Amino acid sequence: MDDSNDEPDPSSTPQAVSSDPILVETRPAAAQRLPCVSLATVLQTLEVAFEFGLRPSRSQIAAKLGQPMDSGTFRKKISTAIHYGVFESAPGAGNLEITDLGVSLLDADERDRALVTAWMNIPIHQAIYRLYDGKKLPKDTGIESDLIGIGVPANRARVVRTLMMSAARLAGLRAIANDRLLLPNIPVVSPALDDITSAVVPPSRPEVGPGYIQLRLSERSTAVIDLDIWHFELSPQRRDKLHSIIDQLRDLGREWDEDPNNQSAA
């Protein structure tokens, strides 16, 4: 999972033809609103915008960045910031408004929580997060195959994967284990995360977390295990072994849920 290239060179990967990155897309919902620049670049753009208050104009931001307002580079920065929920359109031609989330990102006390919320605001991030649900991630090519399967154009999969994983690192989702996407141990309250727990997690597994397992043992017997992995001081080898055991238990639960003979009892 090499995400060292935080800002991929668009010229190195063929791009779908589009005159405006903000245009409504025809892809599946999970593959829409794809970031075009890194989350780090979005934060830099936000800091520049805040120099002009909560309602900066595109022209002010572009001038401060030294970029033409109608350039593709500048428009991608603004559109990606909107996708992350940092900006929204404001009354007046070319005006923007910094959202509450954007303000939280500028606040050192709120930044960690806000970064997770911003990351989850991207549909493709949510899709990959719930697909692996705390399990070990595959190699880069495997993640890219999943992205394509979800609806990301094949010629954009590498860039999308690189931007997604670098943003996950910045947001702290890879701080606990580099080979998994795990929510950091901070209280997060946001519509994006509420959507995940209500729309993503099956009813038989109502909690989200790397150490939570709800295992159907029979029609009338369910075992619940909730391990606070964040507080474990484990060597990498023991941590990986614990994750492996949790994955095996989850697989057993899925086998029960997916067994046609058990559907009538579900």
C-alpha positions as CSV (number, residue, x, y, z in Angstrom):
1,M,0.0,0.0,0.0
2,D,2.3,2.7,-1.2
3,D,0.8,6.0,-0.7
4,S,3.9,8.1,-0.6
5,N,2.9,10.0,-3.7
6,D,0.4,12.3,-1.9
7,E,-0.4,14.4,-5.0
8,P,-0.4,12.2,-8.1
9,D,0.5,13.8,-11.4
10,P,-2.7,13.9,-13.5
11,S,-0.7,13.8,-16.7
12,S,0.6,10.3,-15.8
13,T,-2.9,8.8,-15.8
14,P,-5.5,9.2,-18.5
15,Q,-8.4,11.2,-17.3
16,A,-12.1,11.1,-18.3
17,V,-13.0,14.0,-20.5
18,S,-14.9,16.7,-18.5
19,S,-15.0,20.5,-18.8
20,D,-15.8,21.0,-15.1
21,P,-15.0,18.7,-12.1
22,I,-18.2,19.9,-10.4
23,L,-20.5,18.6,-13.2
24,V,-23.1,16.1,-12.1
25,E,-21.6,12.6,-12.7
26,T,-23.4,9.6,-14.1
27,R,-21.4,7.0,-12.2
28,P,-22.9,4.9,-9.3
29,A,-23.5,7.0,-6.2
30,A,-20.6,5.5,-4.3
31,A,-18.2,6.5,-7.1
32,Q,-19.3,10.1,-7.4
33,R,-17.6,13.2,-5.9
34,L,-14.1,11.7,-6.4
35,P,-11.3,13.9,-5.0
36,C,-9.0,15.4,-7.5
37,V,-6.3,16.7,-5.1
38,S,-5.0,15.5,-1.7
39,L,-6.7,16.2,1.6
40,A,-3.5,18.0,2.6
41,T,-4.0,20.4,-0.4
42,V,-7.6,20.9,0.7
43,L,-6.4,22.0,4.1
44,Q,-3.9,24.4,2.6
45,T,-6.6,25.9,0.4
46,L,-8.9,26.2,3.5
47,E,-6.2,28.1,5.4
48,V,-5.8,30.5,2.5
49,A,-9.5,31.0,2.2
50,F,-9.9,31.7,5.9
51,E,-7.6,34.7,5.6
52,F,-10.6,36.4,3.9
53,G,-13.2,35.4,6.5
54,L,-16.0,32.9,6.5
55,R,-17.3,34.0,3.0
56,P,-14.3,34.2,0.7
57,S,-14.6,34.6,-3.0
58,R,-13.0,32.3,-5.5
59,S,-11.2,35.2,-7.0
60,Q,-9.6,36.1,-3.6
61,I,-8.5,32.5,-3.0
62,A,-7.1,32.2,-6.6
63,A,-5.2,35.4,-6.3
64,K,-3.7,34.4,-3.0
65,L,-2.7,31.0,-4.4
66,G,-1.3,32.7,-7.5
67,Q,-3.4,30.7,-9.9
68,P,-5.9,31.7,-12.6
69,M,-9.5,31.3,-11.3
70,D,-10.5,29.4,-14.4
71,S,-7.5,27.0,-14.4
72,G,-8.2,23.3,-14.0
73,T,-5.8,23.1,-11.0
74,F,-7.7,25.8,-9.1
75,R,-11.1,24.4,-9.9
76,K,-10.1,21.0,-8.8
77,K,-8.9,22.3,-5.4
78,I,-12.3,24.1,-4.9
79,S,-14.4,21.2,-6.1
80,T,-12.5,18.7,-3.9
81,A,-12.9,21.0,-0.9
82,I,-16.6,21.0,-1.6
83,H,-16.7,17.3,-1.8
84,Y,-15.0,17.0,1.6
85,G,-17.6,19.3,3.0
86,V,-15.2,22.2,3.7
87,F,-16.8,24.8,1.4
88,E,-20.3,25.3,0.1
89,S,-21.6,27.9,-2.4
90,A,-22.7,31.2,-0.9
91,P,-25.0,34.0,-2.4
92,G,-23.2,36.1,-4.9
93,A,-21.2,35.2,-8.0
94,G,-18.1,33.2,-7.2
95,N,-18.7,33.3,-3.4
96,L,-18.0,30.5,-1.1
97,E,-18.8,29.8,2.6
98,I,-16.6,27.9,5.0
99,T,-18.7,25.3,6.6
100,D,-18.8,24.4,10.3
101,L,-16.7,21.4,9.4
102,G,-14.2,23.7,7.7
103,V,-14.0,25.8,10.9
104,S,-13.5,22.7,13.0
105,L,-10.6,21.7,10.8
106,L,-9.0,25.1,11.6
107,D,-9.4,24.5,15.3
108,A,-6.6,22.5,16.9
109,D,-9.0,21.1,19.5
110,E,-11.5,19.9,16.9
111,R,-9.2,19.0,14.1
112,D,-8.7,15.2,14.7
113,R,-12.5,14.6,14.9
114,A,-13.1,16.9,11.9
115,L,-10.5,15.1,9.7
116,V,-12.3,11.8,10.2
117,T,-15.7,13.4,9.4
118,A,-14.2,15.0,6.2
119,W,-12.7,11.7,5.1
120,M,-16.1,9.9,5.6
121,N,-17.8,12.6,3.5
122,I,-16.4,11.0,0.3
123,P,-18.8,8.2,-0.8
124,I,-16.0,6.0,-2.2
125,H,-14.1,6.2,1.2
126,Q,-17.2,5.1,3.0
127,A,-17.6,2.2,0.5
128,I,-14.1,0.9,1.0
129,Y,-14.3,1.4,4.8
130,R,-17.4,-0.7,5.1
131,L,-16.2,-3.3,2.5
132,Y,-13.2,-4.2,4.7
133,D,-14.8,-3.4,8.1
134,G,-11.5,-3.4,10.0
135,K,-10.0,-6.3,8.1
136,K,-6.6,-6.5,6.5
137,L,-6.3,-4.5,3.3
138,P,-5.0,-6.1,0.1
139,K,-2.1,-4.8,-2.0
140,D,-2.6,-1.6,-4.0
141,T,-3.8,-3.5,-7.1
142,G,-6.5,-5.3,-5.0
143,I,-7.8,-2.0,-3.6
144,E,-7.9,-0.6,-7.2
145,S,-9.8,-3.6,-8.4
146,D,-12.4,-3.0,-5.6
147,L,-12.6,0.7,-6.6
148,I,-13.3,-0.3,-10.2
149,G,-15.9,-2.8,-9.1
150,I,-17.7,-0.1,-7.1
151,G,-17.8,2.2,-10.2
152,V,-14.5,4.2,-10.3
153,P,-13.3,4.5,-13.9
154,A,-10.4,2.1,-14.5
155,N,-8.2,4.9,-15.7
156,R,-8.7,6.8,-12.5
157,A,-8.4,3.9,-10.0
158,R,-4.7,4.4,-9.2
159,V,-5.1,8.1,-8.5
160,V,-8.2,7.6,-6.5
161,R,-6.6,4.9,-4.4
162,T,-3.5,7.0,-3.7
163,L,-5.5,10.1,-2.7
164,M,-7.8,8.0,-0.5
165,M,-5.1,6.2,1.4
166,S,-3.0,9.3,1.9
167,A,-6.1,11.1,3.2
168,A,-6.8,8.1,5.5
169,R,-3.3,8.4,7.0
170,L,-3.8,12.1,7.5
171,A,-7.2,11.5,9.2
172,G,-5.7,8.9,11.5
173,L,-7.5,5.9,10.1
174,R,-4.2,4.1,9.6
175,A,-2.6,5.1,13.0
176,I,-3.6,2.0,14.8
177,A,-2.6,-0.4,12.1
178,N,-1.1,0.6,8.7
179,D,-2.7,-2.4,6.9
180,R,-6.3,-1.6,8.0
181,L,-8.7,1.3,8.1
182,L,-9.7,1.8,11.7
183,L,-11.5,4.7,13.3
184,P,-9.1,6.5,15.8
185,N,-10.1,6.4,19.4
186,I,-11.8,9.8,19.4
187,P,-15.5,10.7,19.8
188,V,-16.9,11.5,16.4
189,V,-20.4,12.8,15.8
190,S,-21.3,13.5,12.2
191,P,-24.0,12.8,9.6
192,A,-21.4,10.8,7.6
193,L,-20.6,8.4,10.4
194,D,-24.2,8.1,11.4
195,D,-24.9,7.0,7.9
196,I,-22.3,4.3,8.2
197,T,-23.7,2.9,11.4
198,S,-27.3,2.9,10.1
199,A,-26.9,2.1,6.4
200,V,-23.7,0.2,6.3
201,V,-23.5,-2.2,9.2
202,P,-26.0,-5.1,9.0
203,P,-28.6,-5.2,11.8
204,S,-27.0,-8.3,13.3
205,R,-23.8,-6.3,13.9
206,P,-24.9,-3.0,15.3
207,E,-21.5,-1.7,16.4
208,V,-18.5,-0.5,14.4
209,G,-15.0,-1.1,15.7
210,P,-11.9,-3.3,15.1
211,G,-12.6,-5.4,18.3
212,Y,-16.4,-5.8,18.1
213,I,-17.9,-9.1,17.0
214,Q,-21.5,-10.3,17.2
215,L,-21.5,-14.0,16.4
216,R,-24.6,-16.2,15.8
217,L,-23.9,-19.6,17.3
218,S,-27.3,-21.1,16.7
219,E,-30.9,-19.9,16.2
220,R,-31.3,-18.8,19.8
221,S,-27.7,-18.2,20.8
222,T,-25.6,-15.1,20.1
223,A,-22.1,-14.3,21.4
224,V,-20.9,-10.7,21.7
225,I,-17.3,-9.8,22.0
226,D,-16.1,-6.2,22.4
227,L,-12.4,-5.8,22.7
228,D,-10.9,-2.3,23.3
229,I,-8.0,-2.9,21.0
230,W,-6.8,0.7,21.2
231,H,-5.8,0.2,24.9
232,F,-3.8,-3.0,24.2
233,E,0.0,-2.6,24.3
234,L,0.8,-5.4,21.9
235,S,3.8,-6.2,19.7
236,P,3.0,-6.0,16.0
237,Q,3.1,-9.9,15.9
238,R,0.6,-10.3,18.7
239,R,-1.6,-7.5,17.3
240,D,-1.7,-9.2,13.9
241,K,-2.6,-12.5,15.6
242,L,-5.4,-10.9,17.5
243,H,-6.7,-9.3,14.3
244,S,-6.6,-12.7,12.6
245,I,-8.6,-14.3,15.3
246,I,-11.2,-11.5,15.1
247,D,-11.4,-11.9,11.4
248,Q,-12.0,-15.6,11.7
249,L,-14.8,-15.1,14.2
250,R,-16.4,-12.5,11.9
251,D,-16.2,-15.0,9.0
252,L,-18.0,-17.6,11.1
253,G,-20.7,-15.1,11.8
254,R,-21.1,-14.3,8.1
255,E,-21.2,-18.0,7.2
256,W,-24.2,-18.4,9.5
257,D,-25.9,-15.2,8.2
258,E,-25.4,-16.3,4.6
259,D,-26.4,-19.9,5.0
260,P,-29.7,-20.3,3.1
261,N,-30.8,-22.9,5.7
262,N,-30.7,-20.2,8.4
263,Q,-32.7,-17.6,6.6
264,S,-36.0,-18.6,8.2
265,A,-34.5,-18.2,11.6
266,A,-32.9,-14.8,10.9
